Amino acid sequence: MLANIQSQLGAQAVERISDQALRDASLVFKSSLISQLETFKDTGATVDEVTFTEPYSVNGVRTITVHWKGPKGRYRVIHLNEYGTVKNPNPRGKGAIARALQASEAAYKRAIAESIGRSI
C-alpha cells in the first residue's frame, strides 16, 4: 500500500505519513501497556518513565521503539519484571509487555490504517 502511495506522492511524503501513523499508533499501544503495567505498580515509576523514540529506519523499515527513560532508572529492572529472575521466576508483572503487545495488535493496525487514511 505504501509503495502505491509512494509512486503517487513521493518518498518524502510517504515517510512523513508513515511517521505520523506510527506516532498515532504508539499512543494506542502506550495505553494498553500502561494498563498492563498497573498490575505491579508500586511507586508508579515504571508507568511514568514509558517513552517512545521518534520514528527511525531499520533496514529500510520505519519503526518506533518503546523504552523507559527517567530519573528513577526503571530501564534497569524492566527485563526483570518481564522475564523473572532465578530467585523470583514469576513476578507479579511477568509478561506484561508481551500481553500489551498482543492485546493492542488489532487496535494498533486500525490506528495505522486510520492515520494513513486521514493523511491521504
PyMOL commands that place a pseudoatom at each C-alpha (Angstrom):
pseudoatom trace, name=CA, resn=MET, resi=1, chain=A, elem=C, hetatm=0, pos=[0.000, 0.000, 0.000]
pseudoatom trace, name=CA, resn=LEU, resi=2, chain=A, elem=C, hetatm=0, pos=[2.786, 2.442, 0.893]
pseudoatom trace, name=CA, resn=ALA, resi=3, chain=A, elem=C, hetatm=0, pos=[4.599, 1.592, -2.350]
pseudoatom trace, name=CA, resn=ASN, resi=4, chain=A, elem=C, hetatm=0, pos=[1.498, 2.581, -4.320]
pseudoatom trace, name=CA, resn=ILE, resi=5, chain=A, elem=C, hetatm=0, pos=[1.226, 5.839, -2.377]
pseudoatom trace, name=CA, resn=GLN, resi=6, chain=A, elem=C, hetatm=0, pos=[4.953, 6.454, -2.891]
pseudoatom trace, name=CA, resn=SER, resi=7, chain=A, elem=C, hetatm=0, pos=[4.578, 6.230, -6.662]
pseudoatom trace, name=CA, resn=GLN, resi=8, chain=A, elem=C, hetatm=0, pos=[1.898, 8.933, -6.498]
pseudoatom trace, name=CA, resn=LEU, resi=9, chain=A, elem=C, hetatm=0, pos=[3.163, 11.257, -3.753]
pseudoatom trace, name=CA, resn=GLY, resi=10, chain=A, elem=C, hetatm=0, pos=[6.896, 10.622, -3.487]
pseudoatom trace, name=CA, resn=ALA, resi=11, chain=A, elem=C, hetatm=0, pos=[9.221, 9.105, -0.914]
pseudoatom trace, name=CA, resn=GLN, resi=12, chain=A, elem=C, hetatm=0, pos=[9.335, 12.060, 1.485]
pseudoatom trace, name=CA, resn=ALA, resi=13, chain=A, elem=C, hetatm=0, pos=[5.550, 12.297, 1.672]
pseudoatom trace, name=CA, resn=VAL, resi=14, chain=A, elem=C, hetatm=0, pos=[5.261, 8.582, 2.393]
pseudoatom trace, name=CA, resn=GLU, resi=15, chain=A, elem=C, hetatm=0, pos=[7.866, 8.827, 5.148]
pseudoatom trace, name=CA, resn=ARG, resi=16, chain=A, elem=C, hetatm=0, pos=[6.037, 11.774, 6.711]
pseudoatom trace, name=CA, resn=ILE, resi=17, chain=A, elem=C, hetatm=0, pos=[2.698, 9.936, 6.523]
pseudoatom trace, name=CA, resn=SER, resi=18, chain=A, elem=C, hetatm=0, pos=[4.104, 6.689, 7.912]
pseudoatom trace, name=CA, resn=ASP, resi=19, chain=A, elem=C, hetatm=0, pos=[5.907, 8.540, 10.726]
pseudoatom trace, name=CA, resn=GLN, resi=20, chain=A, elem=C, hetatm=0, pos=[2.668, 10.221, 11.793]
pseudoatom trace, name=CA, resn=ALA, resi=21, chain=A, elem=C, hetatm=0, pos=[0.842, 6.885, 11.596]
pseudoatom trace, name=CA, resn=LEU, resi=22, chain=A, elem=C, hetatm=0, pos=[3.492, 5.296, 13.820]
pseudoatom trace, name=CA, resn=ARG, resi=23, chain=A, elem=C, hetatm=0, pos=[3.197, 8.121, 16.355]
pseudoatom trace, name=CA, resn=ASP, resi=24, chain=A, elem=C, hetatm=0, pos=[-0.599, 7.792, 16.449]
pseudoatom trace, name=CA, resn=ALA, resi=25, chain=A, elem=C, hetatm=0, pos=[-0.446, 4.012, 16.813]
pseudoatom trace, name=CA, resn=SER, resi=26, chain=A, elem=C, hetatm=0, pos=[2.199, 4.228, 19.535]
pseudoatom trace, name=CA, resn=LEU, resi=27, chain=A, elem=C, hetatm=0, pos=[-0.316, 6.132, 21.661]
pseudoatom trace, name=CA, resn=VAL, resi=28, chain=A, elem=C, hetatm=0, pos=[-2.722, 3.210, 21.293]
pseudoatom trace, name=CA, resn=PHE, resi=29, chain=A, elem=C, hetatm=0, pos=[-0.002, 0.795, 22.384]
pseudoatom trace, name=CA, resn=LYS, resi=30, chain=A, elem=C, hetatm=0, pos=[1.021, 3.060, 25.262]
pseudoatom trace, name=CA, resn=SER, resi=31, chain=A, elem=C, hetatm=0, pos=[-2.470, 2.988, 26.767]
pseudoatom trace, name=CA, resn=SER, resi=32, chain=A, elem=C, hetatm=0, pos=[-2.526, -0.810, 26.566]
pseudoatom trace, name=CA, resn=LEU, resi=33, chain=A, elem=C, hetatm=0, pos=[0.975, -1.046, 28.023]
pseudoatom trace, name=CA, resn=ILE, resi=34, chain=A, elem=C, hetatm=0, pos=[0.135, 1.235, 30.930]
pseudoatom trace, name=CA, resn=SER, resi=35, chain=A, elem=C, hetatm=0, pos=[-2.953, -0.810, 31.784]
pseudoatom trace, name=CA, resn=GLN, resi=36, chain=A, elem=C, hetatm=0, pos=[-0.804, -3.970, 31.844]
pseudoatom trace, name=CA, resn=LEU, resi=37, chain=A, elem=C, hetatm=0, pos=[1.923, -2.295, 33.923]
pseudoatom trace, name=CA, resn=GLU, resi=38, chain=A, elem=C, hetatm=0, pos=[-0.643, -1.339, 36.550]
pseudoatom trace, name=CA, resn=THR, resi=39, chain=A, elem=C, hetatm=0, pos=[-0.608, -4.994, 37.734]
pseudoatom trace, name=CA, resn=PHE, resi=40, chain=A, elem=C, hetatm=0, pos=[2.699, -4.479, 39.513]
pseudoatom trace, name=CA, resn=LYS, resi=41, chain=A, elem=C, hetatm=0, pos=[2.547, -0.757, 40.186]
pseudoatom trace, name=CA, resn=ASP, resi=42, chain=A, elem=C, hetatm=0, pos=[4.292, 0.240, 43.397]
pseudoatom trace, name=CA, resn=THR, resi=43, chain=A, elem=C, hetatm=0, pos=[5.583, 3.802, 43.144]
pseudoatom trace, name=CA, resn=GLY, resi=44, chain=A, elem=C, hetatm=0, pos=[4.370, 4.361, 39.571]
pseudoatom trace, name=CA, resn=ALA, resi=45, chain=A, elem=C, hetatm=0, pos=[7.895, 4.983, 38.259]
pseudoatom trace, name=CA, resn=THR, resi=46, chain=A, elem=C, hetatm=0, pos=[7.619, 2.244, 35.624]
pseudoatom trace, name=CA, resn=VAL, resi=47, chain=A, elem=C, hetatm=0, pos=[4.470, 3.809, 34.195]
pseudoatom trace, name=CA, resn=ASP, resi=48, chain=A, elem=C, hetatm=0, pos=[5.829, 7.353, 34.428]
pseudoatom trace, name=CA, resn=GLU, resi=49, chain=A, elem=C, hetatm=0, pos=[9.025, 6.532, 32.543]
pseudoatom trace, name=CA, resn=VAL, resi=50, chain=A, elem=C, hetatm=0, pos=[7.448, 4.857, 29.483]
pseudoatom trace, name=CA, resn=THR, resi=51, chain=A, elem=C, hetatm=0, pos=[8.706, 6.760, 26.438]
pseudoatom trace, name=CA, resn=PHE, resi=52, chain=A, elem=C, hetatm=0, pos=[8.895, 6.212, 22.698]
pseudoatom trace, name=CA, resn=THR, resi=53, chain=A, elem=C, hetatm=0, pos=[11.616, 7.134, 20.257]
pseudoatom trace, name=CA, resn=GLU, resi=54, chain=A, elem=C, hetatm=0, pos=[10.973, 9.244, 17.217]
pseudoatom trace, name=CA, resn=PRO, resi=55, chain=A, elem=C, hetatm=0, pos=[10.432, 7.152, 14.074]
pseudoatom trace, name=CA, resn=TYR, resi=56, chain=A, elem=C, hetatm=0, pos=[13.656, 5.862, 12.532]
pseudoatom trace, name=CA, resn=SER, resi=57, chain=A, elem=C, hetatm=0, pos=[14.645, 3.366, 9.837]
pseudoatom trace, name=CA, resn=VAL, resi=58, chain=A, elem=C, hetatm=0, pos=[15.854, -0.166, 10.492]
pseudoatom trace, name=CA, resn=ASN, resi=59, chain=A, elem=C, hetatm=0, pos=[16.804, -1.953, 7.273]
pseudoatom trace, name=CA, resn=GLY, resi=60, chain=A, elem=C, hetatm=0, pos=[14.520, 0.358, 5.312]
pseudoatom trace, name=CA, resn=VAL, resi=61, chain=A, elem=C, hetatm=0, pos=[11.513, -0.098, 7.614]
pseudoatom trace, name=CA, resn=ARG, resi=62, chain=A, elem=C, hetatm=0, pos=[10.265, 2.807, 9.734]
pseudoatom trace, name=CA, resn=THR, resi=63, chain=A, elem=C, hetatm=0, pos=[9.888, 1.887, 13.390]
pseudoatom trace, name=CA, resn=ILE, resi=64, chain=A, elem=C, hetatm=0, pos=[9.384, 3.310, 16.875]
pseudoatom trace, name=CA, resn=THR, resi=65, chain=A, elem=C, hetatm=0, pos=[10.935, 1.789, 19.990]
pseudoatom trace, name=CA, resn=VAL, resi=66, chain=A, elem=C, hetatm=0, pos=[9.435, 1.807, 23.467]
pseudoatom trace, name=CA, resn=HIS, resi=67, chain=A, elem=C, hetatm=0, pos=[11.851, 2.335, 26.329]
pseudoatom trace, name=CA, resn=TRP, resi=68, chain=A, elem=C, hetatm=0, pos=[11.967, 3.576, 29.899]
pseudoatom trace, name=CA, resn=LYS, resi=69, chain=A, elem=C, hetatm=0, pos=[13.770, 6.844, 30.489]
pseudoatom trace, name=CA, resn=GLY, resi=70, chain=A, elem=C, hetatm=0, pos=[13.622, 8.934, 33.612]
pseudoatom trace, name=CA, resn=PRO, resi=71, chain=A, elem=C, hetatm=0, pos=[15.179, 9.840, 36.926]
pseudoatom trace, name=CA, resn=LYS, resi=72, chain=A, elem=C, hetatm=0, pos=[14.267, 6.565, 38.655]
pseudoatom trace, name=CA, resn=GLY, resi=73, chain=A, elem=C, hetatm=0, pos=[16.157, 4.406, 36.127]
pseudoatom trace, name=CA, resn=ARG, resi=74, chain=A, elem=C, hetatm=0, pos=[13.374, 1.853, 35.554]
pseudoatom trace, name=CA, resn=TYR, resi=75, chain=A, elem=C, hetatm=0, pos=[15.099, 0.673, 32.379]
pseudoatom trace, name=CA, resn=ARG, resi=76, chain=A, elem=C, hetatm=0, pos=[17.374, -1.356, 34.643]
pseudoatom trace, name=CA, resn=VAL, resi=77, chain=A, elem=C, hetatm=0, pos=[14.581, -3.516, 36.062]
pseudoatom trace, name=CA, resn=ILE, resi=78, chain=A, elem=C, hetatm=0, pos=[12.014, -3.784, 33.260]
pseudoatom trace, name=CA, resn=HIS, resi=79, chain=A, elem=C, hetatm=0, pos=[13.524, -7.019, 31.960]
pseudoatom trace, name=CA, resn=LEU, resi=80, chain=A, elem=C, hetatm=0, pos=[13.389, -8.490, 35.485]
pseudoatom trace, name=CA, resn=ASN, resi=81, chain=A, elem=C, hetatm=0, pos=[9.642, -7.843, 35.697]
pseudoatom trace, name=CA, resn=GLU, resi=82, chain=A, elem=C, hetatm=0, pos=[9.076, -9.110, 32.170]
pseudoatom trace, name=CA, resn=TYR, resi=83, chain=A, elem=C, hetatm=0, pos=[11.026, -12.378, 32.379]
pseudoatom trace, name=CA, resn=GLY, resi=84, chain=A, elem=C, hetatm=0, pos=[11.581, -13.039, 36.079]
pseudoatom trace, name=CA, resn=THR, resi=85, chain=A, elem=C, hetatm=0, pos=[14.809, -13.961, 37.831]
pseudoatom trace, name=CA, resn=VAL, resi=86, chain=A, elem=C, hetatm=0, pos=[16.330, -17.102, 39.287]
pseudoatom trace, name=CA, resn=LYS, resi=87, chain=A, elem=C, hetatm=0, pos=[15.196, -16.112, 42.774]
pseudoatom trace, name=CA, resn=ASN, resi=88, chain=A, elem=C, hetatm=0, pos=[11.785, -14.848, 41.625]
pseudoatom trace, name=CA, resn=PRO, resi=89, chain=A, elem=C, hetatm=0, pos=[10.876, -16.709, 38.425]
pseudoatom trace, name=CA, resn=ASN, resi=90, chain=A, elem=C, hetatm=0, pos=[7.261, -15.493, 38.388]
pseudoatom trace, name=CA, resn=PRO, resi=91, chain=A, elem=C, hetatm=0, pos=[6.962, -11.850, 39.464]
pseudoatom trace, name=CA, resn=ARG, resi=92, chain=A, elem=C, hetatm=0, pos=[3.520, -10.179, 39.502]
pseudoatom trace, name=CA, resn=GLY, resi=93, chain=A, elem=C, hetatm=0, pos=[4.130, -8.361, 36.230]
pseudoatom trace, name=CA, resn=LYS, resi=94, chain=A, elem=C, hetatm=0, pos=[5.689, -11.225, 34.304]
pseudoatom trace, name=CA, resn=GLY, resi=95, chain=A, elem=C, hetatm=0, pos=[4.850, -10.928, 30.614]
pseudoatom trace, name=CA, resn=ALA, resi=96, chain=A, elem=C, hetatm=0, pos=[3.102, -7.556, 30.908]
pseudoatom trace, name=CA, resn=ILE, resi=97, chain=A, elem=C, hetatm=0, pos=[4.773, -6.117, 27.820]
pseudoatom trace, name=CA, resn=ALA, resi=98, chain=A, elem=C, hetatm=0, pos=[4.016, -9.236, 25.777]
pseudoatom trace, name=CA, resn=ARG, resi=99, chain=A, elem=C, hetatm=0, pos=[0.369, -9.127, 26.902]
pseudoatom trace, name=CA, resn=ALA, resi=100, chain=A, elem=C, hetatm=0, pos=[0.149, -5.447, 25.962]
pseudoatom trace, name=CA, resn=LEU, resi=101, chain=A, elem=C, hetatm=0, pos=[1.553, -6.198, 22.506]
pseudoatom trace, name=CA, resn=GLN, resi=102, chain=A, elem=C, hetatm=0, pos=[-0.960, -8.976, 21.962]
pseudoatom trace, name=CA, resn=ALA, resi=103, chain=A, elem=C, hetatm=0, pos=[-3.911, -7.013, 23.358]
pseudoatom trace, name=CA, resn=SER, resi=104, chain=A, elem=C, hetatm=0, pos=[-3.248, -3.913, 21.279]
pseudoatom trace, name=CA, resn=GLU, resi=105, chain=A, elem=C, hetatm=0, pos=[-2.358, -5.565, 17.969]
pseudoatom trace, name=CA, resn=ALA, resi=106, chain=A, elem=C, hetatm=0, pos=[-5.741, -5.081, 16.281]
pseudoatom trace, name=CA, resn=ALA, resi=107, chain=A, elem=C, hetatm=0, pos=[-6.195, -1.558, 17.634]
pseudoatom trace, name=CA, resn=TYR, resi=108, chain=A, elem=C, hetatm=0, pos=[-2.625, -0.700, 16.574]
pseudoatom trace, name=CA, resn=LYS, resi=109, chain=A, elem=C, hetatm=0, pos=[-3.268, -1.824, 12.997]
pseudoatom trace, name=CA, resn=ARG, resi=110, chain=A, elem=C, hetatm=0, pos=[-6.574, 0.055, 12.949]
pseudoatom trace, name=CA, resn=ALA, resi=111, chain=A, elem=C, hetatm=0, pos=[-4.843, 3.234, 14.194]
pseudoatom trace, name=CA, resn=ILE, resi=112, chain=A, elem=C, hetatm=0, pos=[-2.205, 2.906, 11.449]
pseudoatom trace, name=CA, resn=ALA, resi=113, chain=A, elem=C, hetatm=0, pos=[-4.887, 2.497, 8.762]
pseudoatom trace, name=CA, resn=GLU, resi=114, chain=A, elem=C, hetatm=0, pos=[-6.946, 5.431, 10.078]
pseudoatom trace, name=CA, resn=SER, resi=115, chain=A, elem=C, hetatm=0, pos=[-3.927, 7.698, 10.283]
pseudoatom trace, name=CA, resn=ILE, resi=116, chain=A, elem=C, hetatm=0, pos=[-2.832, 6.861, 6.739]
pseudoatom trace, name=CA, resn=GLY, resi=117, chain=A, elem=C, hetatm=0, pos=[-6.404, 7.375, 5.533]
pseudoatom trace, name=CA, resn=ARG, resi=118, chain=A, elem=C, hetatm=0, pos=[-6.572, 10.823, 7.150]
pseudoatom trace, name=CA, resn=SER, resi=119, chain=A, elem=C, hetatm=0, pos=[-3.241, 11.848, 5.657]
pseudoatom trace, name=CA, resn=ILE, resi=120, chain=A, elem=C, hetatm=0, pos=[-4.067, 10.943, 2.085]
for i in range(1, 120): cmd.bond("trace and resi %d" % i, "trace and resi %d" % (i + 1))
show_as sticks, trace
zoom trace
